[in-house]
Amino acid sequence: MELKKAYFITGNAYAGKSTMVKLLAKKHGGLALEENYHDVLLPELKSEEFPNLTYTRDLADWHDFIRRTPEEYERWVKDVSKECETLELRLLGELKPEGKPVFVDTNISPETLKEISDEDHVLIMLADPEISVNRFFERPDREKQFLYRLMTEESDPERALENFKECLKRVNSDENYEALLHSGFKVILRDDKRSVEETLAMVESCFGLR
């Protein structure tokens, strides 16, 4: 694929990445590669090659997922991101957008994005790390509610919930936030006082689409 027509948005949770990718594609007649678009390849992945992505696919008891320590969870998330990057690059290489712009909600690391793209085609969107922890179960997502139900089934639900919150804190740490903030790409911070339309205008400005 010709990456000059690709616009990448990365960052942390609850920053608005998915919403912006959808709106950009709709407004500018482009393609939206939405969150975890690489999941289309999941059924065919070999566990030996992608042990972290296939972990949940092949999991026999989902209670094991929420029982992991924060250290195990953090390591798994980092390794998942690396495997996601491999698949995303594969899909991008095979994509034929036929001249349309492509808007990507990506897991590709800033380091790799610097190699395949440029500062006018990459945007970092960030929310306060505490939002990801404190509001994780507020969303009606089926997956999040499923995890919450698993915790209520544990012998000590309160302890299970606290352990999972610690897991979330690890992957949404201030250190990770600062690394993204100072990655060298343009950054938009979440502001609940700003409308979706206003945020979209800011994103378009960063990408030179206005």
N, C-alpha and C positions, 0 to 999 in steps of 0.2 A: 504493500500500500504506500502511496505517496503521503508522507506524514506532514507535508506542508498544509494539508487541509484538516489535520487532526488537532483538536483542542482538548487538553487534559485538565481535569480538576481532581485534586487530591487534598488530603487534610485529615482531620479527625472526625469523630462521630458528632451528629447533631449540628453540623455546620451549614447544612443546606445543599450539599453537593448533588445529591440525587435530584432534588427539585430543579436546580439550575440546569442540569444536563437535559432533562425532559423539556423545559421551557425553551432552551436555546435551540434544540433540534426542531421543535414545533415552529418557532418564530422564523428561523433561518433556513427552513426546508432541508434540514440535515438528518443525519442518523444519530440515534442515541444509543450508546453502549452503556447500559445502566449498571448499577451496583452488582458486582459479582457476575458479570456477563459471561465469564469464563465457565460458569457452572454447566453450560451446554456440553462441555467436554467431560464432565465428571463421571458419567457412566462408563466411559471407555478407559479411564485412567488405571494404570497398574500401581498397586499399592507399593511395590518395590521402588518405583520411580517417584511417586508422589505420596509418601507415607502420611503426610500431615493433612492434605486435602481429602484423602480417602479415609482418614480416621473416623470422621463422622458418618461417611457413607457406609462403612462396614461395622459401625458400632453396634454391639449386641444389646447392651444395656445403657441407656442414656443417663442413668443415674451416675455412671462412672464419669461422664462429662463434667458434671457439676461438683464431683468429689475431688477433683484435682487441686493440688496446691497452687497458690498464686504463682510460684516459680515455674511450675509445670505449664500453667496456662499461658504465662507470658512467653515462654520459650516456644510453645506451640503456635501462638499467634504470629510471632516473628517468622517462624519457618513456613507457615501458611502463606504469608505475604510473599516470600521468595518464590514459592511454587506458583502462586497466582501470577506473579510477574512473568514467569516463563510461559504460561498459557496465554496471557494477554498479548505478549509479543508475537506468539504464534498466530493468534487470531487476527491481529492487526496486519500481519504479513500476508494473510490470505484474503483480507477484506477487499471488496471491489465496490467502492462507494459511488463510482460513475460521476465524479466531479462534485459530489455533494460534500459539504463539511461534515466532519464526524466529531461528536462531543462525547468524551470518555470520562466516566466516573471510575477512576483508576486506582489500582493497588501498586502500580509501578513506582519504584522508589525515586525520590528527587535526584539521586545520583545517576540513575539510568536515564531519567528524563532529560538530564543535561546532555547526555550523549546522543539521544535520538530526536530531540526537539529543541526549542529555544524559548527564551523568556517571554515572548509574546504569545506563546501557545500553551503555557502552563500556568495554572493558578492554584494557590493554596487557600483553602477555606478552613477556618478554625473556630471552634467554640470552646468556652471555658471547660477544661477537663472534668470539672466536678459535675457538669451537666450529664455527661455520659454515665456517671456512676449513680447519681441521685435520681435520674429520670429514665433509667434503662427500662424499667417495667411499666412505665406510663404509656408507652406506645401500644396500640392494639395489635402489633405484629403477632402473627400466629406463633412464630418461633420463640419470641420473648415470653409469651404467655405459657407456652409449653414448658420452657425452662423454669418459670416461676412455679408451675404446678409440680414439677419434679422436686423442687425444694420443699414444698409443703408436704410431700410424701416421705421426706427423710425423718429419721427418729428424733432429730433435733432441728426442726425447720429454721429456727432463728440462727443457729450456728451455721447452717448450710447457706443461708442468705448472706450472712456476714462474710463467710469465706468467698462467696462469689463476688461480693462487692470489692473485696481485696484483690481478686483477680482482675476486675475491671479497672481498679486504681493503677495496677501495674502497667496495663497497656494504654491507659490514658493519663500517664504521668506528666508532671511538669517538664521533665527532661525531654520526653518525646515531643511535647508541645513546642518547646523552645527550639528543638532541632528543625521542626517544620517551619516555625516562624522565621528562622534565620537561614533558610535553605538557599536564599538568593533569588527566589521567585516572588512574584507579586502575591500579596496576601490580603484577604478580606476576612475581617473578624465578625462573628455573629453579633447582631444587635437586634434585640427583640422589638425595639422601637422603630425599626426600619421595616417598611413593607416589602413583600416579595417582589413587587415591581421595581422598587428602588434598588434592591439587591441585584436584580437582573440587569438593570442599567449599569451598575458598577461592574458586573462581570463582563458585559459587552464592551465596556470601555477598556478594561484590562486586556481583552482579546482584540481590540481594534475593530470591533464589529459594528460600531455606531457611526 
